């Protein structure tokens, strides 16, 4: 757990807004969110340790891909700013950016799959409950508007 908190703290410190105020440990929202996931899924200490490890691996794999995508995008932008870019060069860069993006998506998919493998059946059910709730959250206001669900 300390490993994940360290990585998240490093990311938070890199943010200009958060870098202005040094903090001890991870930002409270990060720690609270981590703890909420642990409590809701009722993760064991071993599961938490394994999750933290695969999360760190995920972050280490995604960072260079994100940097490469940004670099390719800068090249694309520079070509267009220069006026009348070579279509073949632009096309090659778009293809490169798409391939990098697909790699990044696969990193996220692998992380999620690895996380699910840590869980027992009850925990998987809870995780999918949250995923389903996230999917329907955007339509709840429409149901409230027509008073089809109770207002609080």
C-alpha positions as CSV (number, residue, x, y, z in Angstrom):
1,X,0.0,0.0,0.0
2,X,2.9,2.3,0.7
3,X,4.2,1.8,-2.8
4,X,1.0,2.9,-4.4
5,X,0.7,5.9,-2.1
6,X,4.3,6.9,-3.0
7,X,3.6,6.8,-6.7
8,X,0.4,8.7,-6.3
9,X,2.1,11.3,-4.1
10,X,4.8,11.7,-6.7
11,X,2.1,12.4,-9.3
12,X,0.3,14.8,-7.1
13,X,3.5,16.7,-6.3
14,X,4.2,17.0,-10.0
15,X,0.9,18.9,-10.3
16,X,1.6,22.6,-10.1
17,X,-1.5,23.3,-7.9
18,X,-0.5,20.6,-5.4
19,X,3.2,21.3,-5.6
20,X,2.6,24.7,-3.9
21,X,1.7,23.1,-0.6
22,X,4.0,20.2,0.4
23,X,2.1,17.4,2.1
24,X,3.1,14.4,4.2
25,X,2.0,11.3,2.5
26,X,-0.5,11.0,-0.4
27,X,-3.1,13.7,-0.9
28,X,-6.1,13.0,1.4
29,X,-8.4,12.3,-1.6
30,X,-6.1,9.6,-2.9
31,X,-5.7,7.9,0.4
32,X,-9.5,8.1,1.0
33,X,-10.3,6.7,-2.4
34,X,-7.8,3.8,-2.0
35,X,-9.3,3.0,1.4
36,X,-12.9,3.2,0.0
37,X,-12.0,0.6,-2.6
38,X,-10.4,-1.6,-0.1
39,X,-13.3,-1.3,2.3
40,X,-16.1,-1.7,-0.3
41,X,-14.5,-4.8,-1.9
42,X,-13.4,-6.1,1.5
43,X,-9.9,-6.7,0.2
44,X,-7.5,-8.8,2.3
45,X,-4.1,-7.3,3.2
46,X,-2.6,-9.7,0.6
47,X,-5.0,-8.5,-2.1
48,X,-4.1,-4.9,-1.2
49,X,-0.4,-5.6,-1.5
50,X,-0.9,-7.4,-4.9
51,X,-3.2,-4.6,-6.1
52,X,-0.6,-2.0,-5.2
53,X,2.1,-4.0,-7.1
54,X,0.0,-4.4,-10.3
55,X,-1.0,-0.8,-10.1
56,X,2.7,0.3,-9.9
57,X,3.5,-1.9,-12.9
58,X,0.5,-0.4,-14.8
59,X,1.8,3.1,-14.0
60,X,5.3,2.2,-15.1
61,X,4.1,0.8,-18.4
62,X,1.7,3.6,-19.2
63,X,4.1,6.5,-18.6
64,X,6.5,6.0,-21.5
65,X,3.6,5.3,-23.8
66,X,1.9,8.6,-22.8
67,X,5.2,10.4,-23.3
68,X,5.6,8.8,-26.7
69,X,2.0,9.7,-27.7
70,X,2.6,13.3,-26.6
71,X,5.9,13.4,-28.6
72,X,4.2,12.1,-31.8
73,X,1.4,14.6,-31.3
74,X,3.9,17.4,-31.0
75,X,5.5,16.3,-34.3
76,X,2.0,16.3,-36.0
77,X,1.3,19.7,-34.6
78,X,4.6,21.1,-35.8
79,X,4.0,19.7,-39.3
80,X,0.6,21.5,-39.5
81,X,2.0,24.7,-38.0
82,X,4.7,24.7,-40.7
83,X,2.0,24.8,-43.3
84,X,1.3,22.4,-46.2
85,X,2.6,19.2,-44.4
86,X,3.6,16.2,-46.4
87,X,0.5,13.9,-46.3
88,X,2.6,10.7,-46.2
89,X,4.6,12.0,-43.2
90,X,1.4,13.1,-41.4
91,X,-0.2,9.7,-42.2
92,X,2.8,7.8,-40.8
93,X,2.7,9.9,-37.6
94,X,-1.1,9.3,-37.2
95,X,-0.5,5.6,-37.7
96,X,2.3,5.6,-35.1
97,X,0.1,7.6,-32.6
98,X,-2.8,5.1,-33.1
99,X,-0.5,2.1,-32.5
100,X,0.8,3.7,-29.3
101,X,-2.7,4.5,-28.2
102,X,-3.7,0.9,-28.8
103,X,-0.7,-0.3,-26.7
104,X,-1.8,2.1,-23.9
105,X,-5.3,0.8,-24.0
106,X,-4.0,-2.8,-23.7
107,X,-1.9,-1.7,-20.7
108,X,-5.2,-0.6,-19.0
109,X,-7.1,-3.7,-20.0
110,X,-4.3,-5.9,-18.7
111,X,-4.2,-4.0,-15.4
112,X,-8.0,-4.4,-15.0
113,X,-7.9,-8.1,-15.9
114,X,-5.1,-8.6,-13.4
115,X,-7.0,-6.8,-10.7
116,X,-10.1,-8.9,-11.3
117,X,-8.0,-12.1,-11.0
118,X,-7.1,-11.0,-7.4
119,X,-10.8,-11.0,-6.4
120,X,-13.1,-13.8,-5.2
121,X,-16.6,-14.1,-6.7
122,X,-18.3,-11.9,-4.2
123,X,-15.7,-9.1,-4.7
124,X,-16.1,-9.4,-8.5
125,X,-19.8,-9.0,-8.1
126,X,-19.2,-5.8,-6.1
127,X,-16.8,-4.5,-8.7
128,X,-19.3,-5.1,-11.5
129,X,-22.0,-3.5,-9.5
130,X,-19.9,-0.3,-9.3
131,X,-19.2,-0.6,-13.1
132,X,-22.9,-0.9,-13.9
133,X,-23.7,2.0,-11.6
134,X,-21.2,4.1,-13.4
135,X,-22.8,3.2,-16.7
136,X,-26.3,4.2,-15.6
137,X,-25.3,7.3,-13.6
138,X,-25.6,9.6,-16.7
139,X,-29.3,8.8,-17.2
140,X,-30.4,9.2,-13.6
141,X,-31.1,12.9,-14.1
142,X,-33.6,12.1,-16.9
143,X,-35.5,9.8,-14.6
144,X,-35.5,12.4,-11.8
145,X,-36.7,15.1,-14.3
146,X,-39.8,13.0,-15.0
147,X,-40.2,12.0,-11.4
148,X,-39.7,8.3,-12.2
149,X,-37.5,7.8,-9.3
150,X,-37.6,9.3,-5.8
151,X,-35.8,12.6,-5.2
152,X,-33.8,12.9,-2.0
